[in-house]
Amino acid sequence: MSCSKSSRISKFESLFVEDQEKSLLEPADWGSFREEAHRALDIALDFARDRAKAPVWAPLPEYARNIEEGLPRSGAPLTTVVDEIQQRVLPHTLGNTHPRFWGWVNGSGTPSGIVSQLLNGAINANVGGRDHSPIYIERQLIRWMCELFDYPLDAGGIVCTGTSTATLYGLAVARHRTLGDDVRQLGNQDTRLVAYCSAQAHVSVSKAIELMGLGSDALRAIPVQDDFAINAHALAEQIVADRAAGLQPFAVISSVGSVNTGAIDDLQAINAICAEHHCWHHVDGAFGALIALSDTMRPRLAGIEQADSIAFDFHKWMHVPYSSACLLVRDREEHLATFATAHAYLKGENRGVAGGAPWPNDFGIDLSRGFSALGPWMLLKEMGSQRLGAAIERNCRQAAWLGEQVDAHPALERLAPVSLNIVCFRFVTGSIGADQLNRLNRHLVVELQCRGIAVPSFTRLNGNTAIRVCIANHRTTRADLAALIEAVPLLGEELLRAGGEPAAFELQ
Ligand SMILES: *Cc1c(COP(=O)(O)O)cnc(C)c1O
């Protein structure tokens, strides 16, 4: 087969000549495209405004699961594609923008988040680096976050996809400080690094330790107290014992808002332990750290300003469109030393388009990265930190109120203190044993979800299955919570009557 230059050119020539002035991917008629785009915006706004009228969640119909249709080889008008989204996706969303969604920890979005996503699409910034305005929006956002947590204003920081990534990055910096620059070339070698967190820590902490090649055994789960916060004495003792056994303690990960119950570890005690034992203090503040937005709640974070790194999400309790999170590292130089590279083809002169060093890419691993700083930046500008803090305070007051309702109800039992925005409780009845009660409560949660009444999730606390209500939702009203308190005992009795044999409580 010949592949001469002339035959290659002749093969594509007609294509170039015919269309050389027009993009193949832009609308032929901007006027009608604009109309179609405005219609899509209206659909988005209607959906946001009316989401509460539909059930919070419903089991998916078959057509919404159908992924059989093959690769579209010729396209369809935008309107047709938007219609498909309207039919196939919008009626079958998770429900996290609905006032009765309290499962796991999810942000509920805001209408102006839709606008930020629109502008973001138009800008289409690659915020890995180079010298352009979006870089400075991200830097300003990071500075604001330093201000919020009383960090040095020139601390290191990066916007990431989630707290999972932010924690991985934070622990990588911790390891770099412990092992020095050699770690970049030689890896972990035969060091015996160990890290510590509470038994209530999020699974992302273990994943980070695994990914760093340390193995999950290198993460010690320290017992918690009755309030589900870490037992600081047990932590200190474990570190001393590990050191005596020849291991190398290098990091403690505290939970600020533990995922199960919202417990906040004693940051000052952990700071002191870390200082004594030369450990890095990384804060997993995925949702809880943002109580810093509330002046009345901020004192509960005392000591966070001394932590070495803080990971938290904008997409949870700040309701920024997914996904957007942040890592702050007190020692900017250490942060840079962990990730920065000096590839000749990327840099050389801090001037022109390739200027603006150091780049966000010098603080993490993504080179091409989206402009996820725009959402939180716009929301903070529009709402101000106080209003966002007030929404967080309201959720905590609602949780306290819900806890009181549980305590006042003879068929309900609270399973953990309400320390933040999470209420863990269960339906109780004297007529069945412990295992059956656990199955009944799991079944109850699934029924609440499937009937579209509300979406709590379940968890296990001290061996008991709990109905877990995490209120990180600015749309929730007290009436929504009252409806839950009414539904749970009724549903519990109904399932009990229908159940008969314990097997009936098995989850499908
Ligand atoms: C959600 C969560 C994480 C993980 O954050 P992502 O943004 O989902 O990656 C970590 N820790 C806690 C306490 C969380 O609630």
The ligand as an ORCA input file, in Angstrom:
! r2SCAN-3c Opt
* xyz 0 1
  C     -18.509     12.641     51.578
  C     -17.427     12.466     52.551
  C     -16.117     12.188     52.141
  C     -15.770     11.990     50.698
  O     -15.952     13.178     49.980
  P     -16.265     13.151     48.422
  O     -16.469     14.576     48.080
  O     -17.525     12.330     48.262
  O     -15.114     12.520     47.736
  C     -15.140     12.099     53.101
  N     -15.425     12.256     54.401
  C     -16.675     12.523     54.836
  C     -16.910     12.705     56.296
  C     -17.724     12.626     53.927
  O     -18.959     12.904     54.352
*
